[in-house]
Amino acid sequence: DPQMTVADLRVMVPEWFAGDQFHADPDMLLDLVLNDRGPEIFHPVRTRAQFTRALVGRAVTSMTYLRPMRASLTLLTDAEITAMCRDLGEVAEQTIKHLVARTPVTPLPDTALNDD
């Protein structure tokens, strides 16, 4: 019926919209869905590789705050950029592990912040 809308469906089958029937969560791993025995329909879901690639993509995209620093960043050597990215990776790893295991995040040593 071309006149039917989602609002009509909400009236006709309210259980579909009760919050426990459909889960549109692109950040959900396939593993979670496979282990779920409920009546829900999950879409879309990601494999582990898709999930981690998407997470890395989001993290890099969210680094837009670096744009105003472009002039300064161009003055850094390749070694300095590599060291900065290594530190960034270490902090990201600690942060994610903290979220997963609820362990304290260890800040970088003060020496990592000093000019060499």
N, C-alpha and C positions, 0 to 999 in steps of 0.2 A: 504494500500500500504506500504510494508516494506521499501521502498526507501524514503518515505515521512519524512521530518524533520520539526522541529518547524520553521526553517528558511523558508521552503516552505509555511507553514501556514501564516507566516508574509506577504508573497507576495500575497497569495491567498485571505486572509481576513484581511487586515491591520487594520480594525476597532476593531478587537479583541485585538490588541496590542497598541491601541491609549492611553492607560492609564486610560480609563474610563469604560472598559468592565469587566475586571477581577481584583479582589482585593484578593490576597492571603495574608491574615493577621491573623495569629493565635492569635494575641492580641486583636482582635476585639470582643466585646461582642455581643452576639446574639441579645440583645436589639437594638443595632445600626442597624443591618441588618433588623430586623422586622419593624423598623421605616423608613427605606429607601424605597422610591417608585420608584427609578430609574431602569434602565434596567440592572444594573450590576449583576454579579455573584460573590458572596463572598464565599471564602472557605479557610481554615476551620475557624470556629468561635467557641467561647466558651460560656458556660453558666457562670453565675456569680461565682459559686463555682469553676468551672474549671479555670476561669480567676484568681481568688484570690490565689488558690493553686499554679498555675503556677508562679505567681508573687512572692510568698514566696519562691518557689523553686529557681527561678533565683536570688533572693536577697541572699539566703544562699550560692548558688554556687559561687556568685561573691565575697564571703568573703575569697577567697583563700589567700589573703594577711596575714591571721592569721597563716598560716602554719609555717612560720619562727618563730613565737612567741610561738610555742607549749610548749617549755621548760618553759617559763615564765608563760603561762596559767596553766600549771599543778601545779604551786605553789599557785594558787588562791584557796580560800575556795569555797564551794558550795554557800555560802551566797554572796560572792563577784561576782561569776559568775552570779548568779541570779540577783543581782543588776545591773551588767553590761548589761545583756540581757534586763532588764526592761528599762534601759536608752536607749539602742539601739532601742527598740520598740517605745518608746516615740518620739525619733528623727525621726524615719521612719514615724510614724503617722503624725507628724507635716509637714514633707517634702511632703508626699502624699497630705495632706490637702492643703498645699501651692500650689501645682501643680493644684489642682482641683479648689480652690477658690481664688487663687492669694492673699492669706493672708500672712503676714510676718511670717517667721519661727523664733520661739523663741529659742535661744540657751539654753542649759542646764545651770542651775545656777553654778557658779564657785565652789560651795561646792560639786557638784557632781564629780568634777574633782580632788578634794583634797584627799590625803591619809587620811584614818581614823585610 
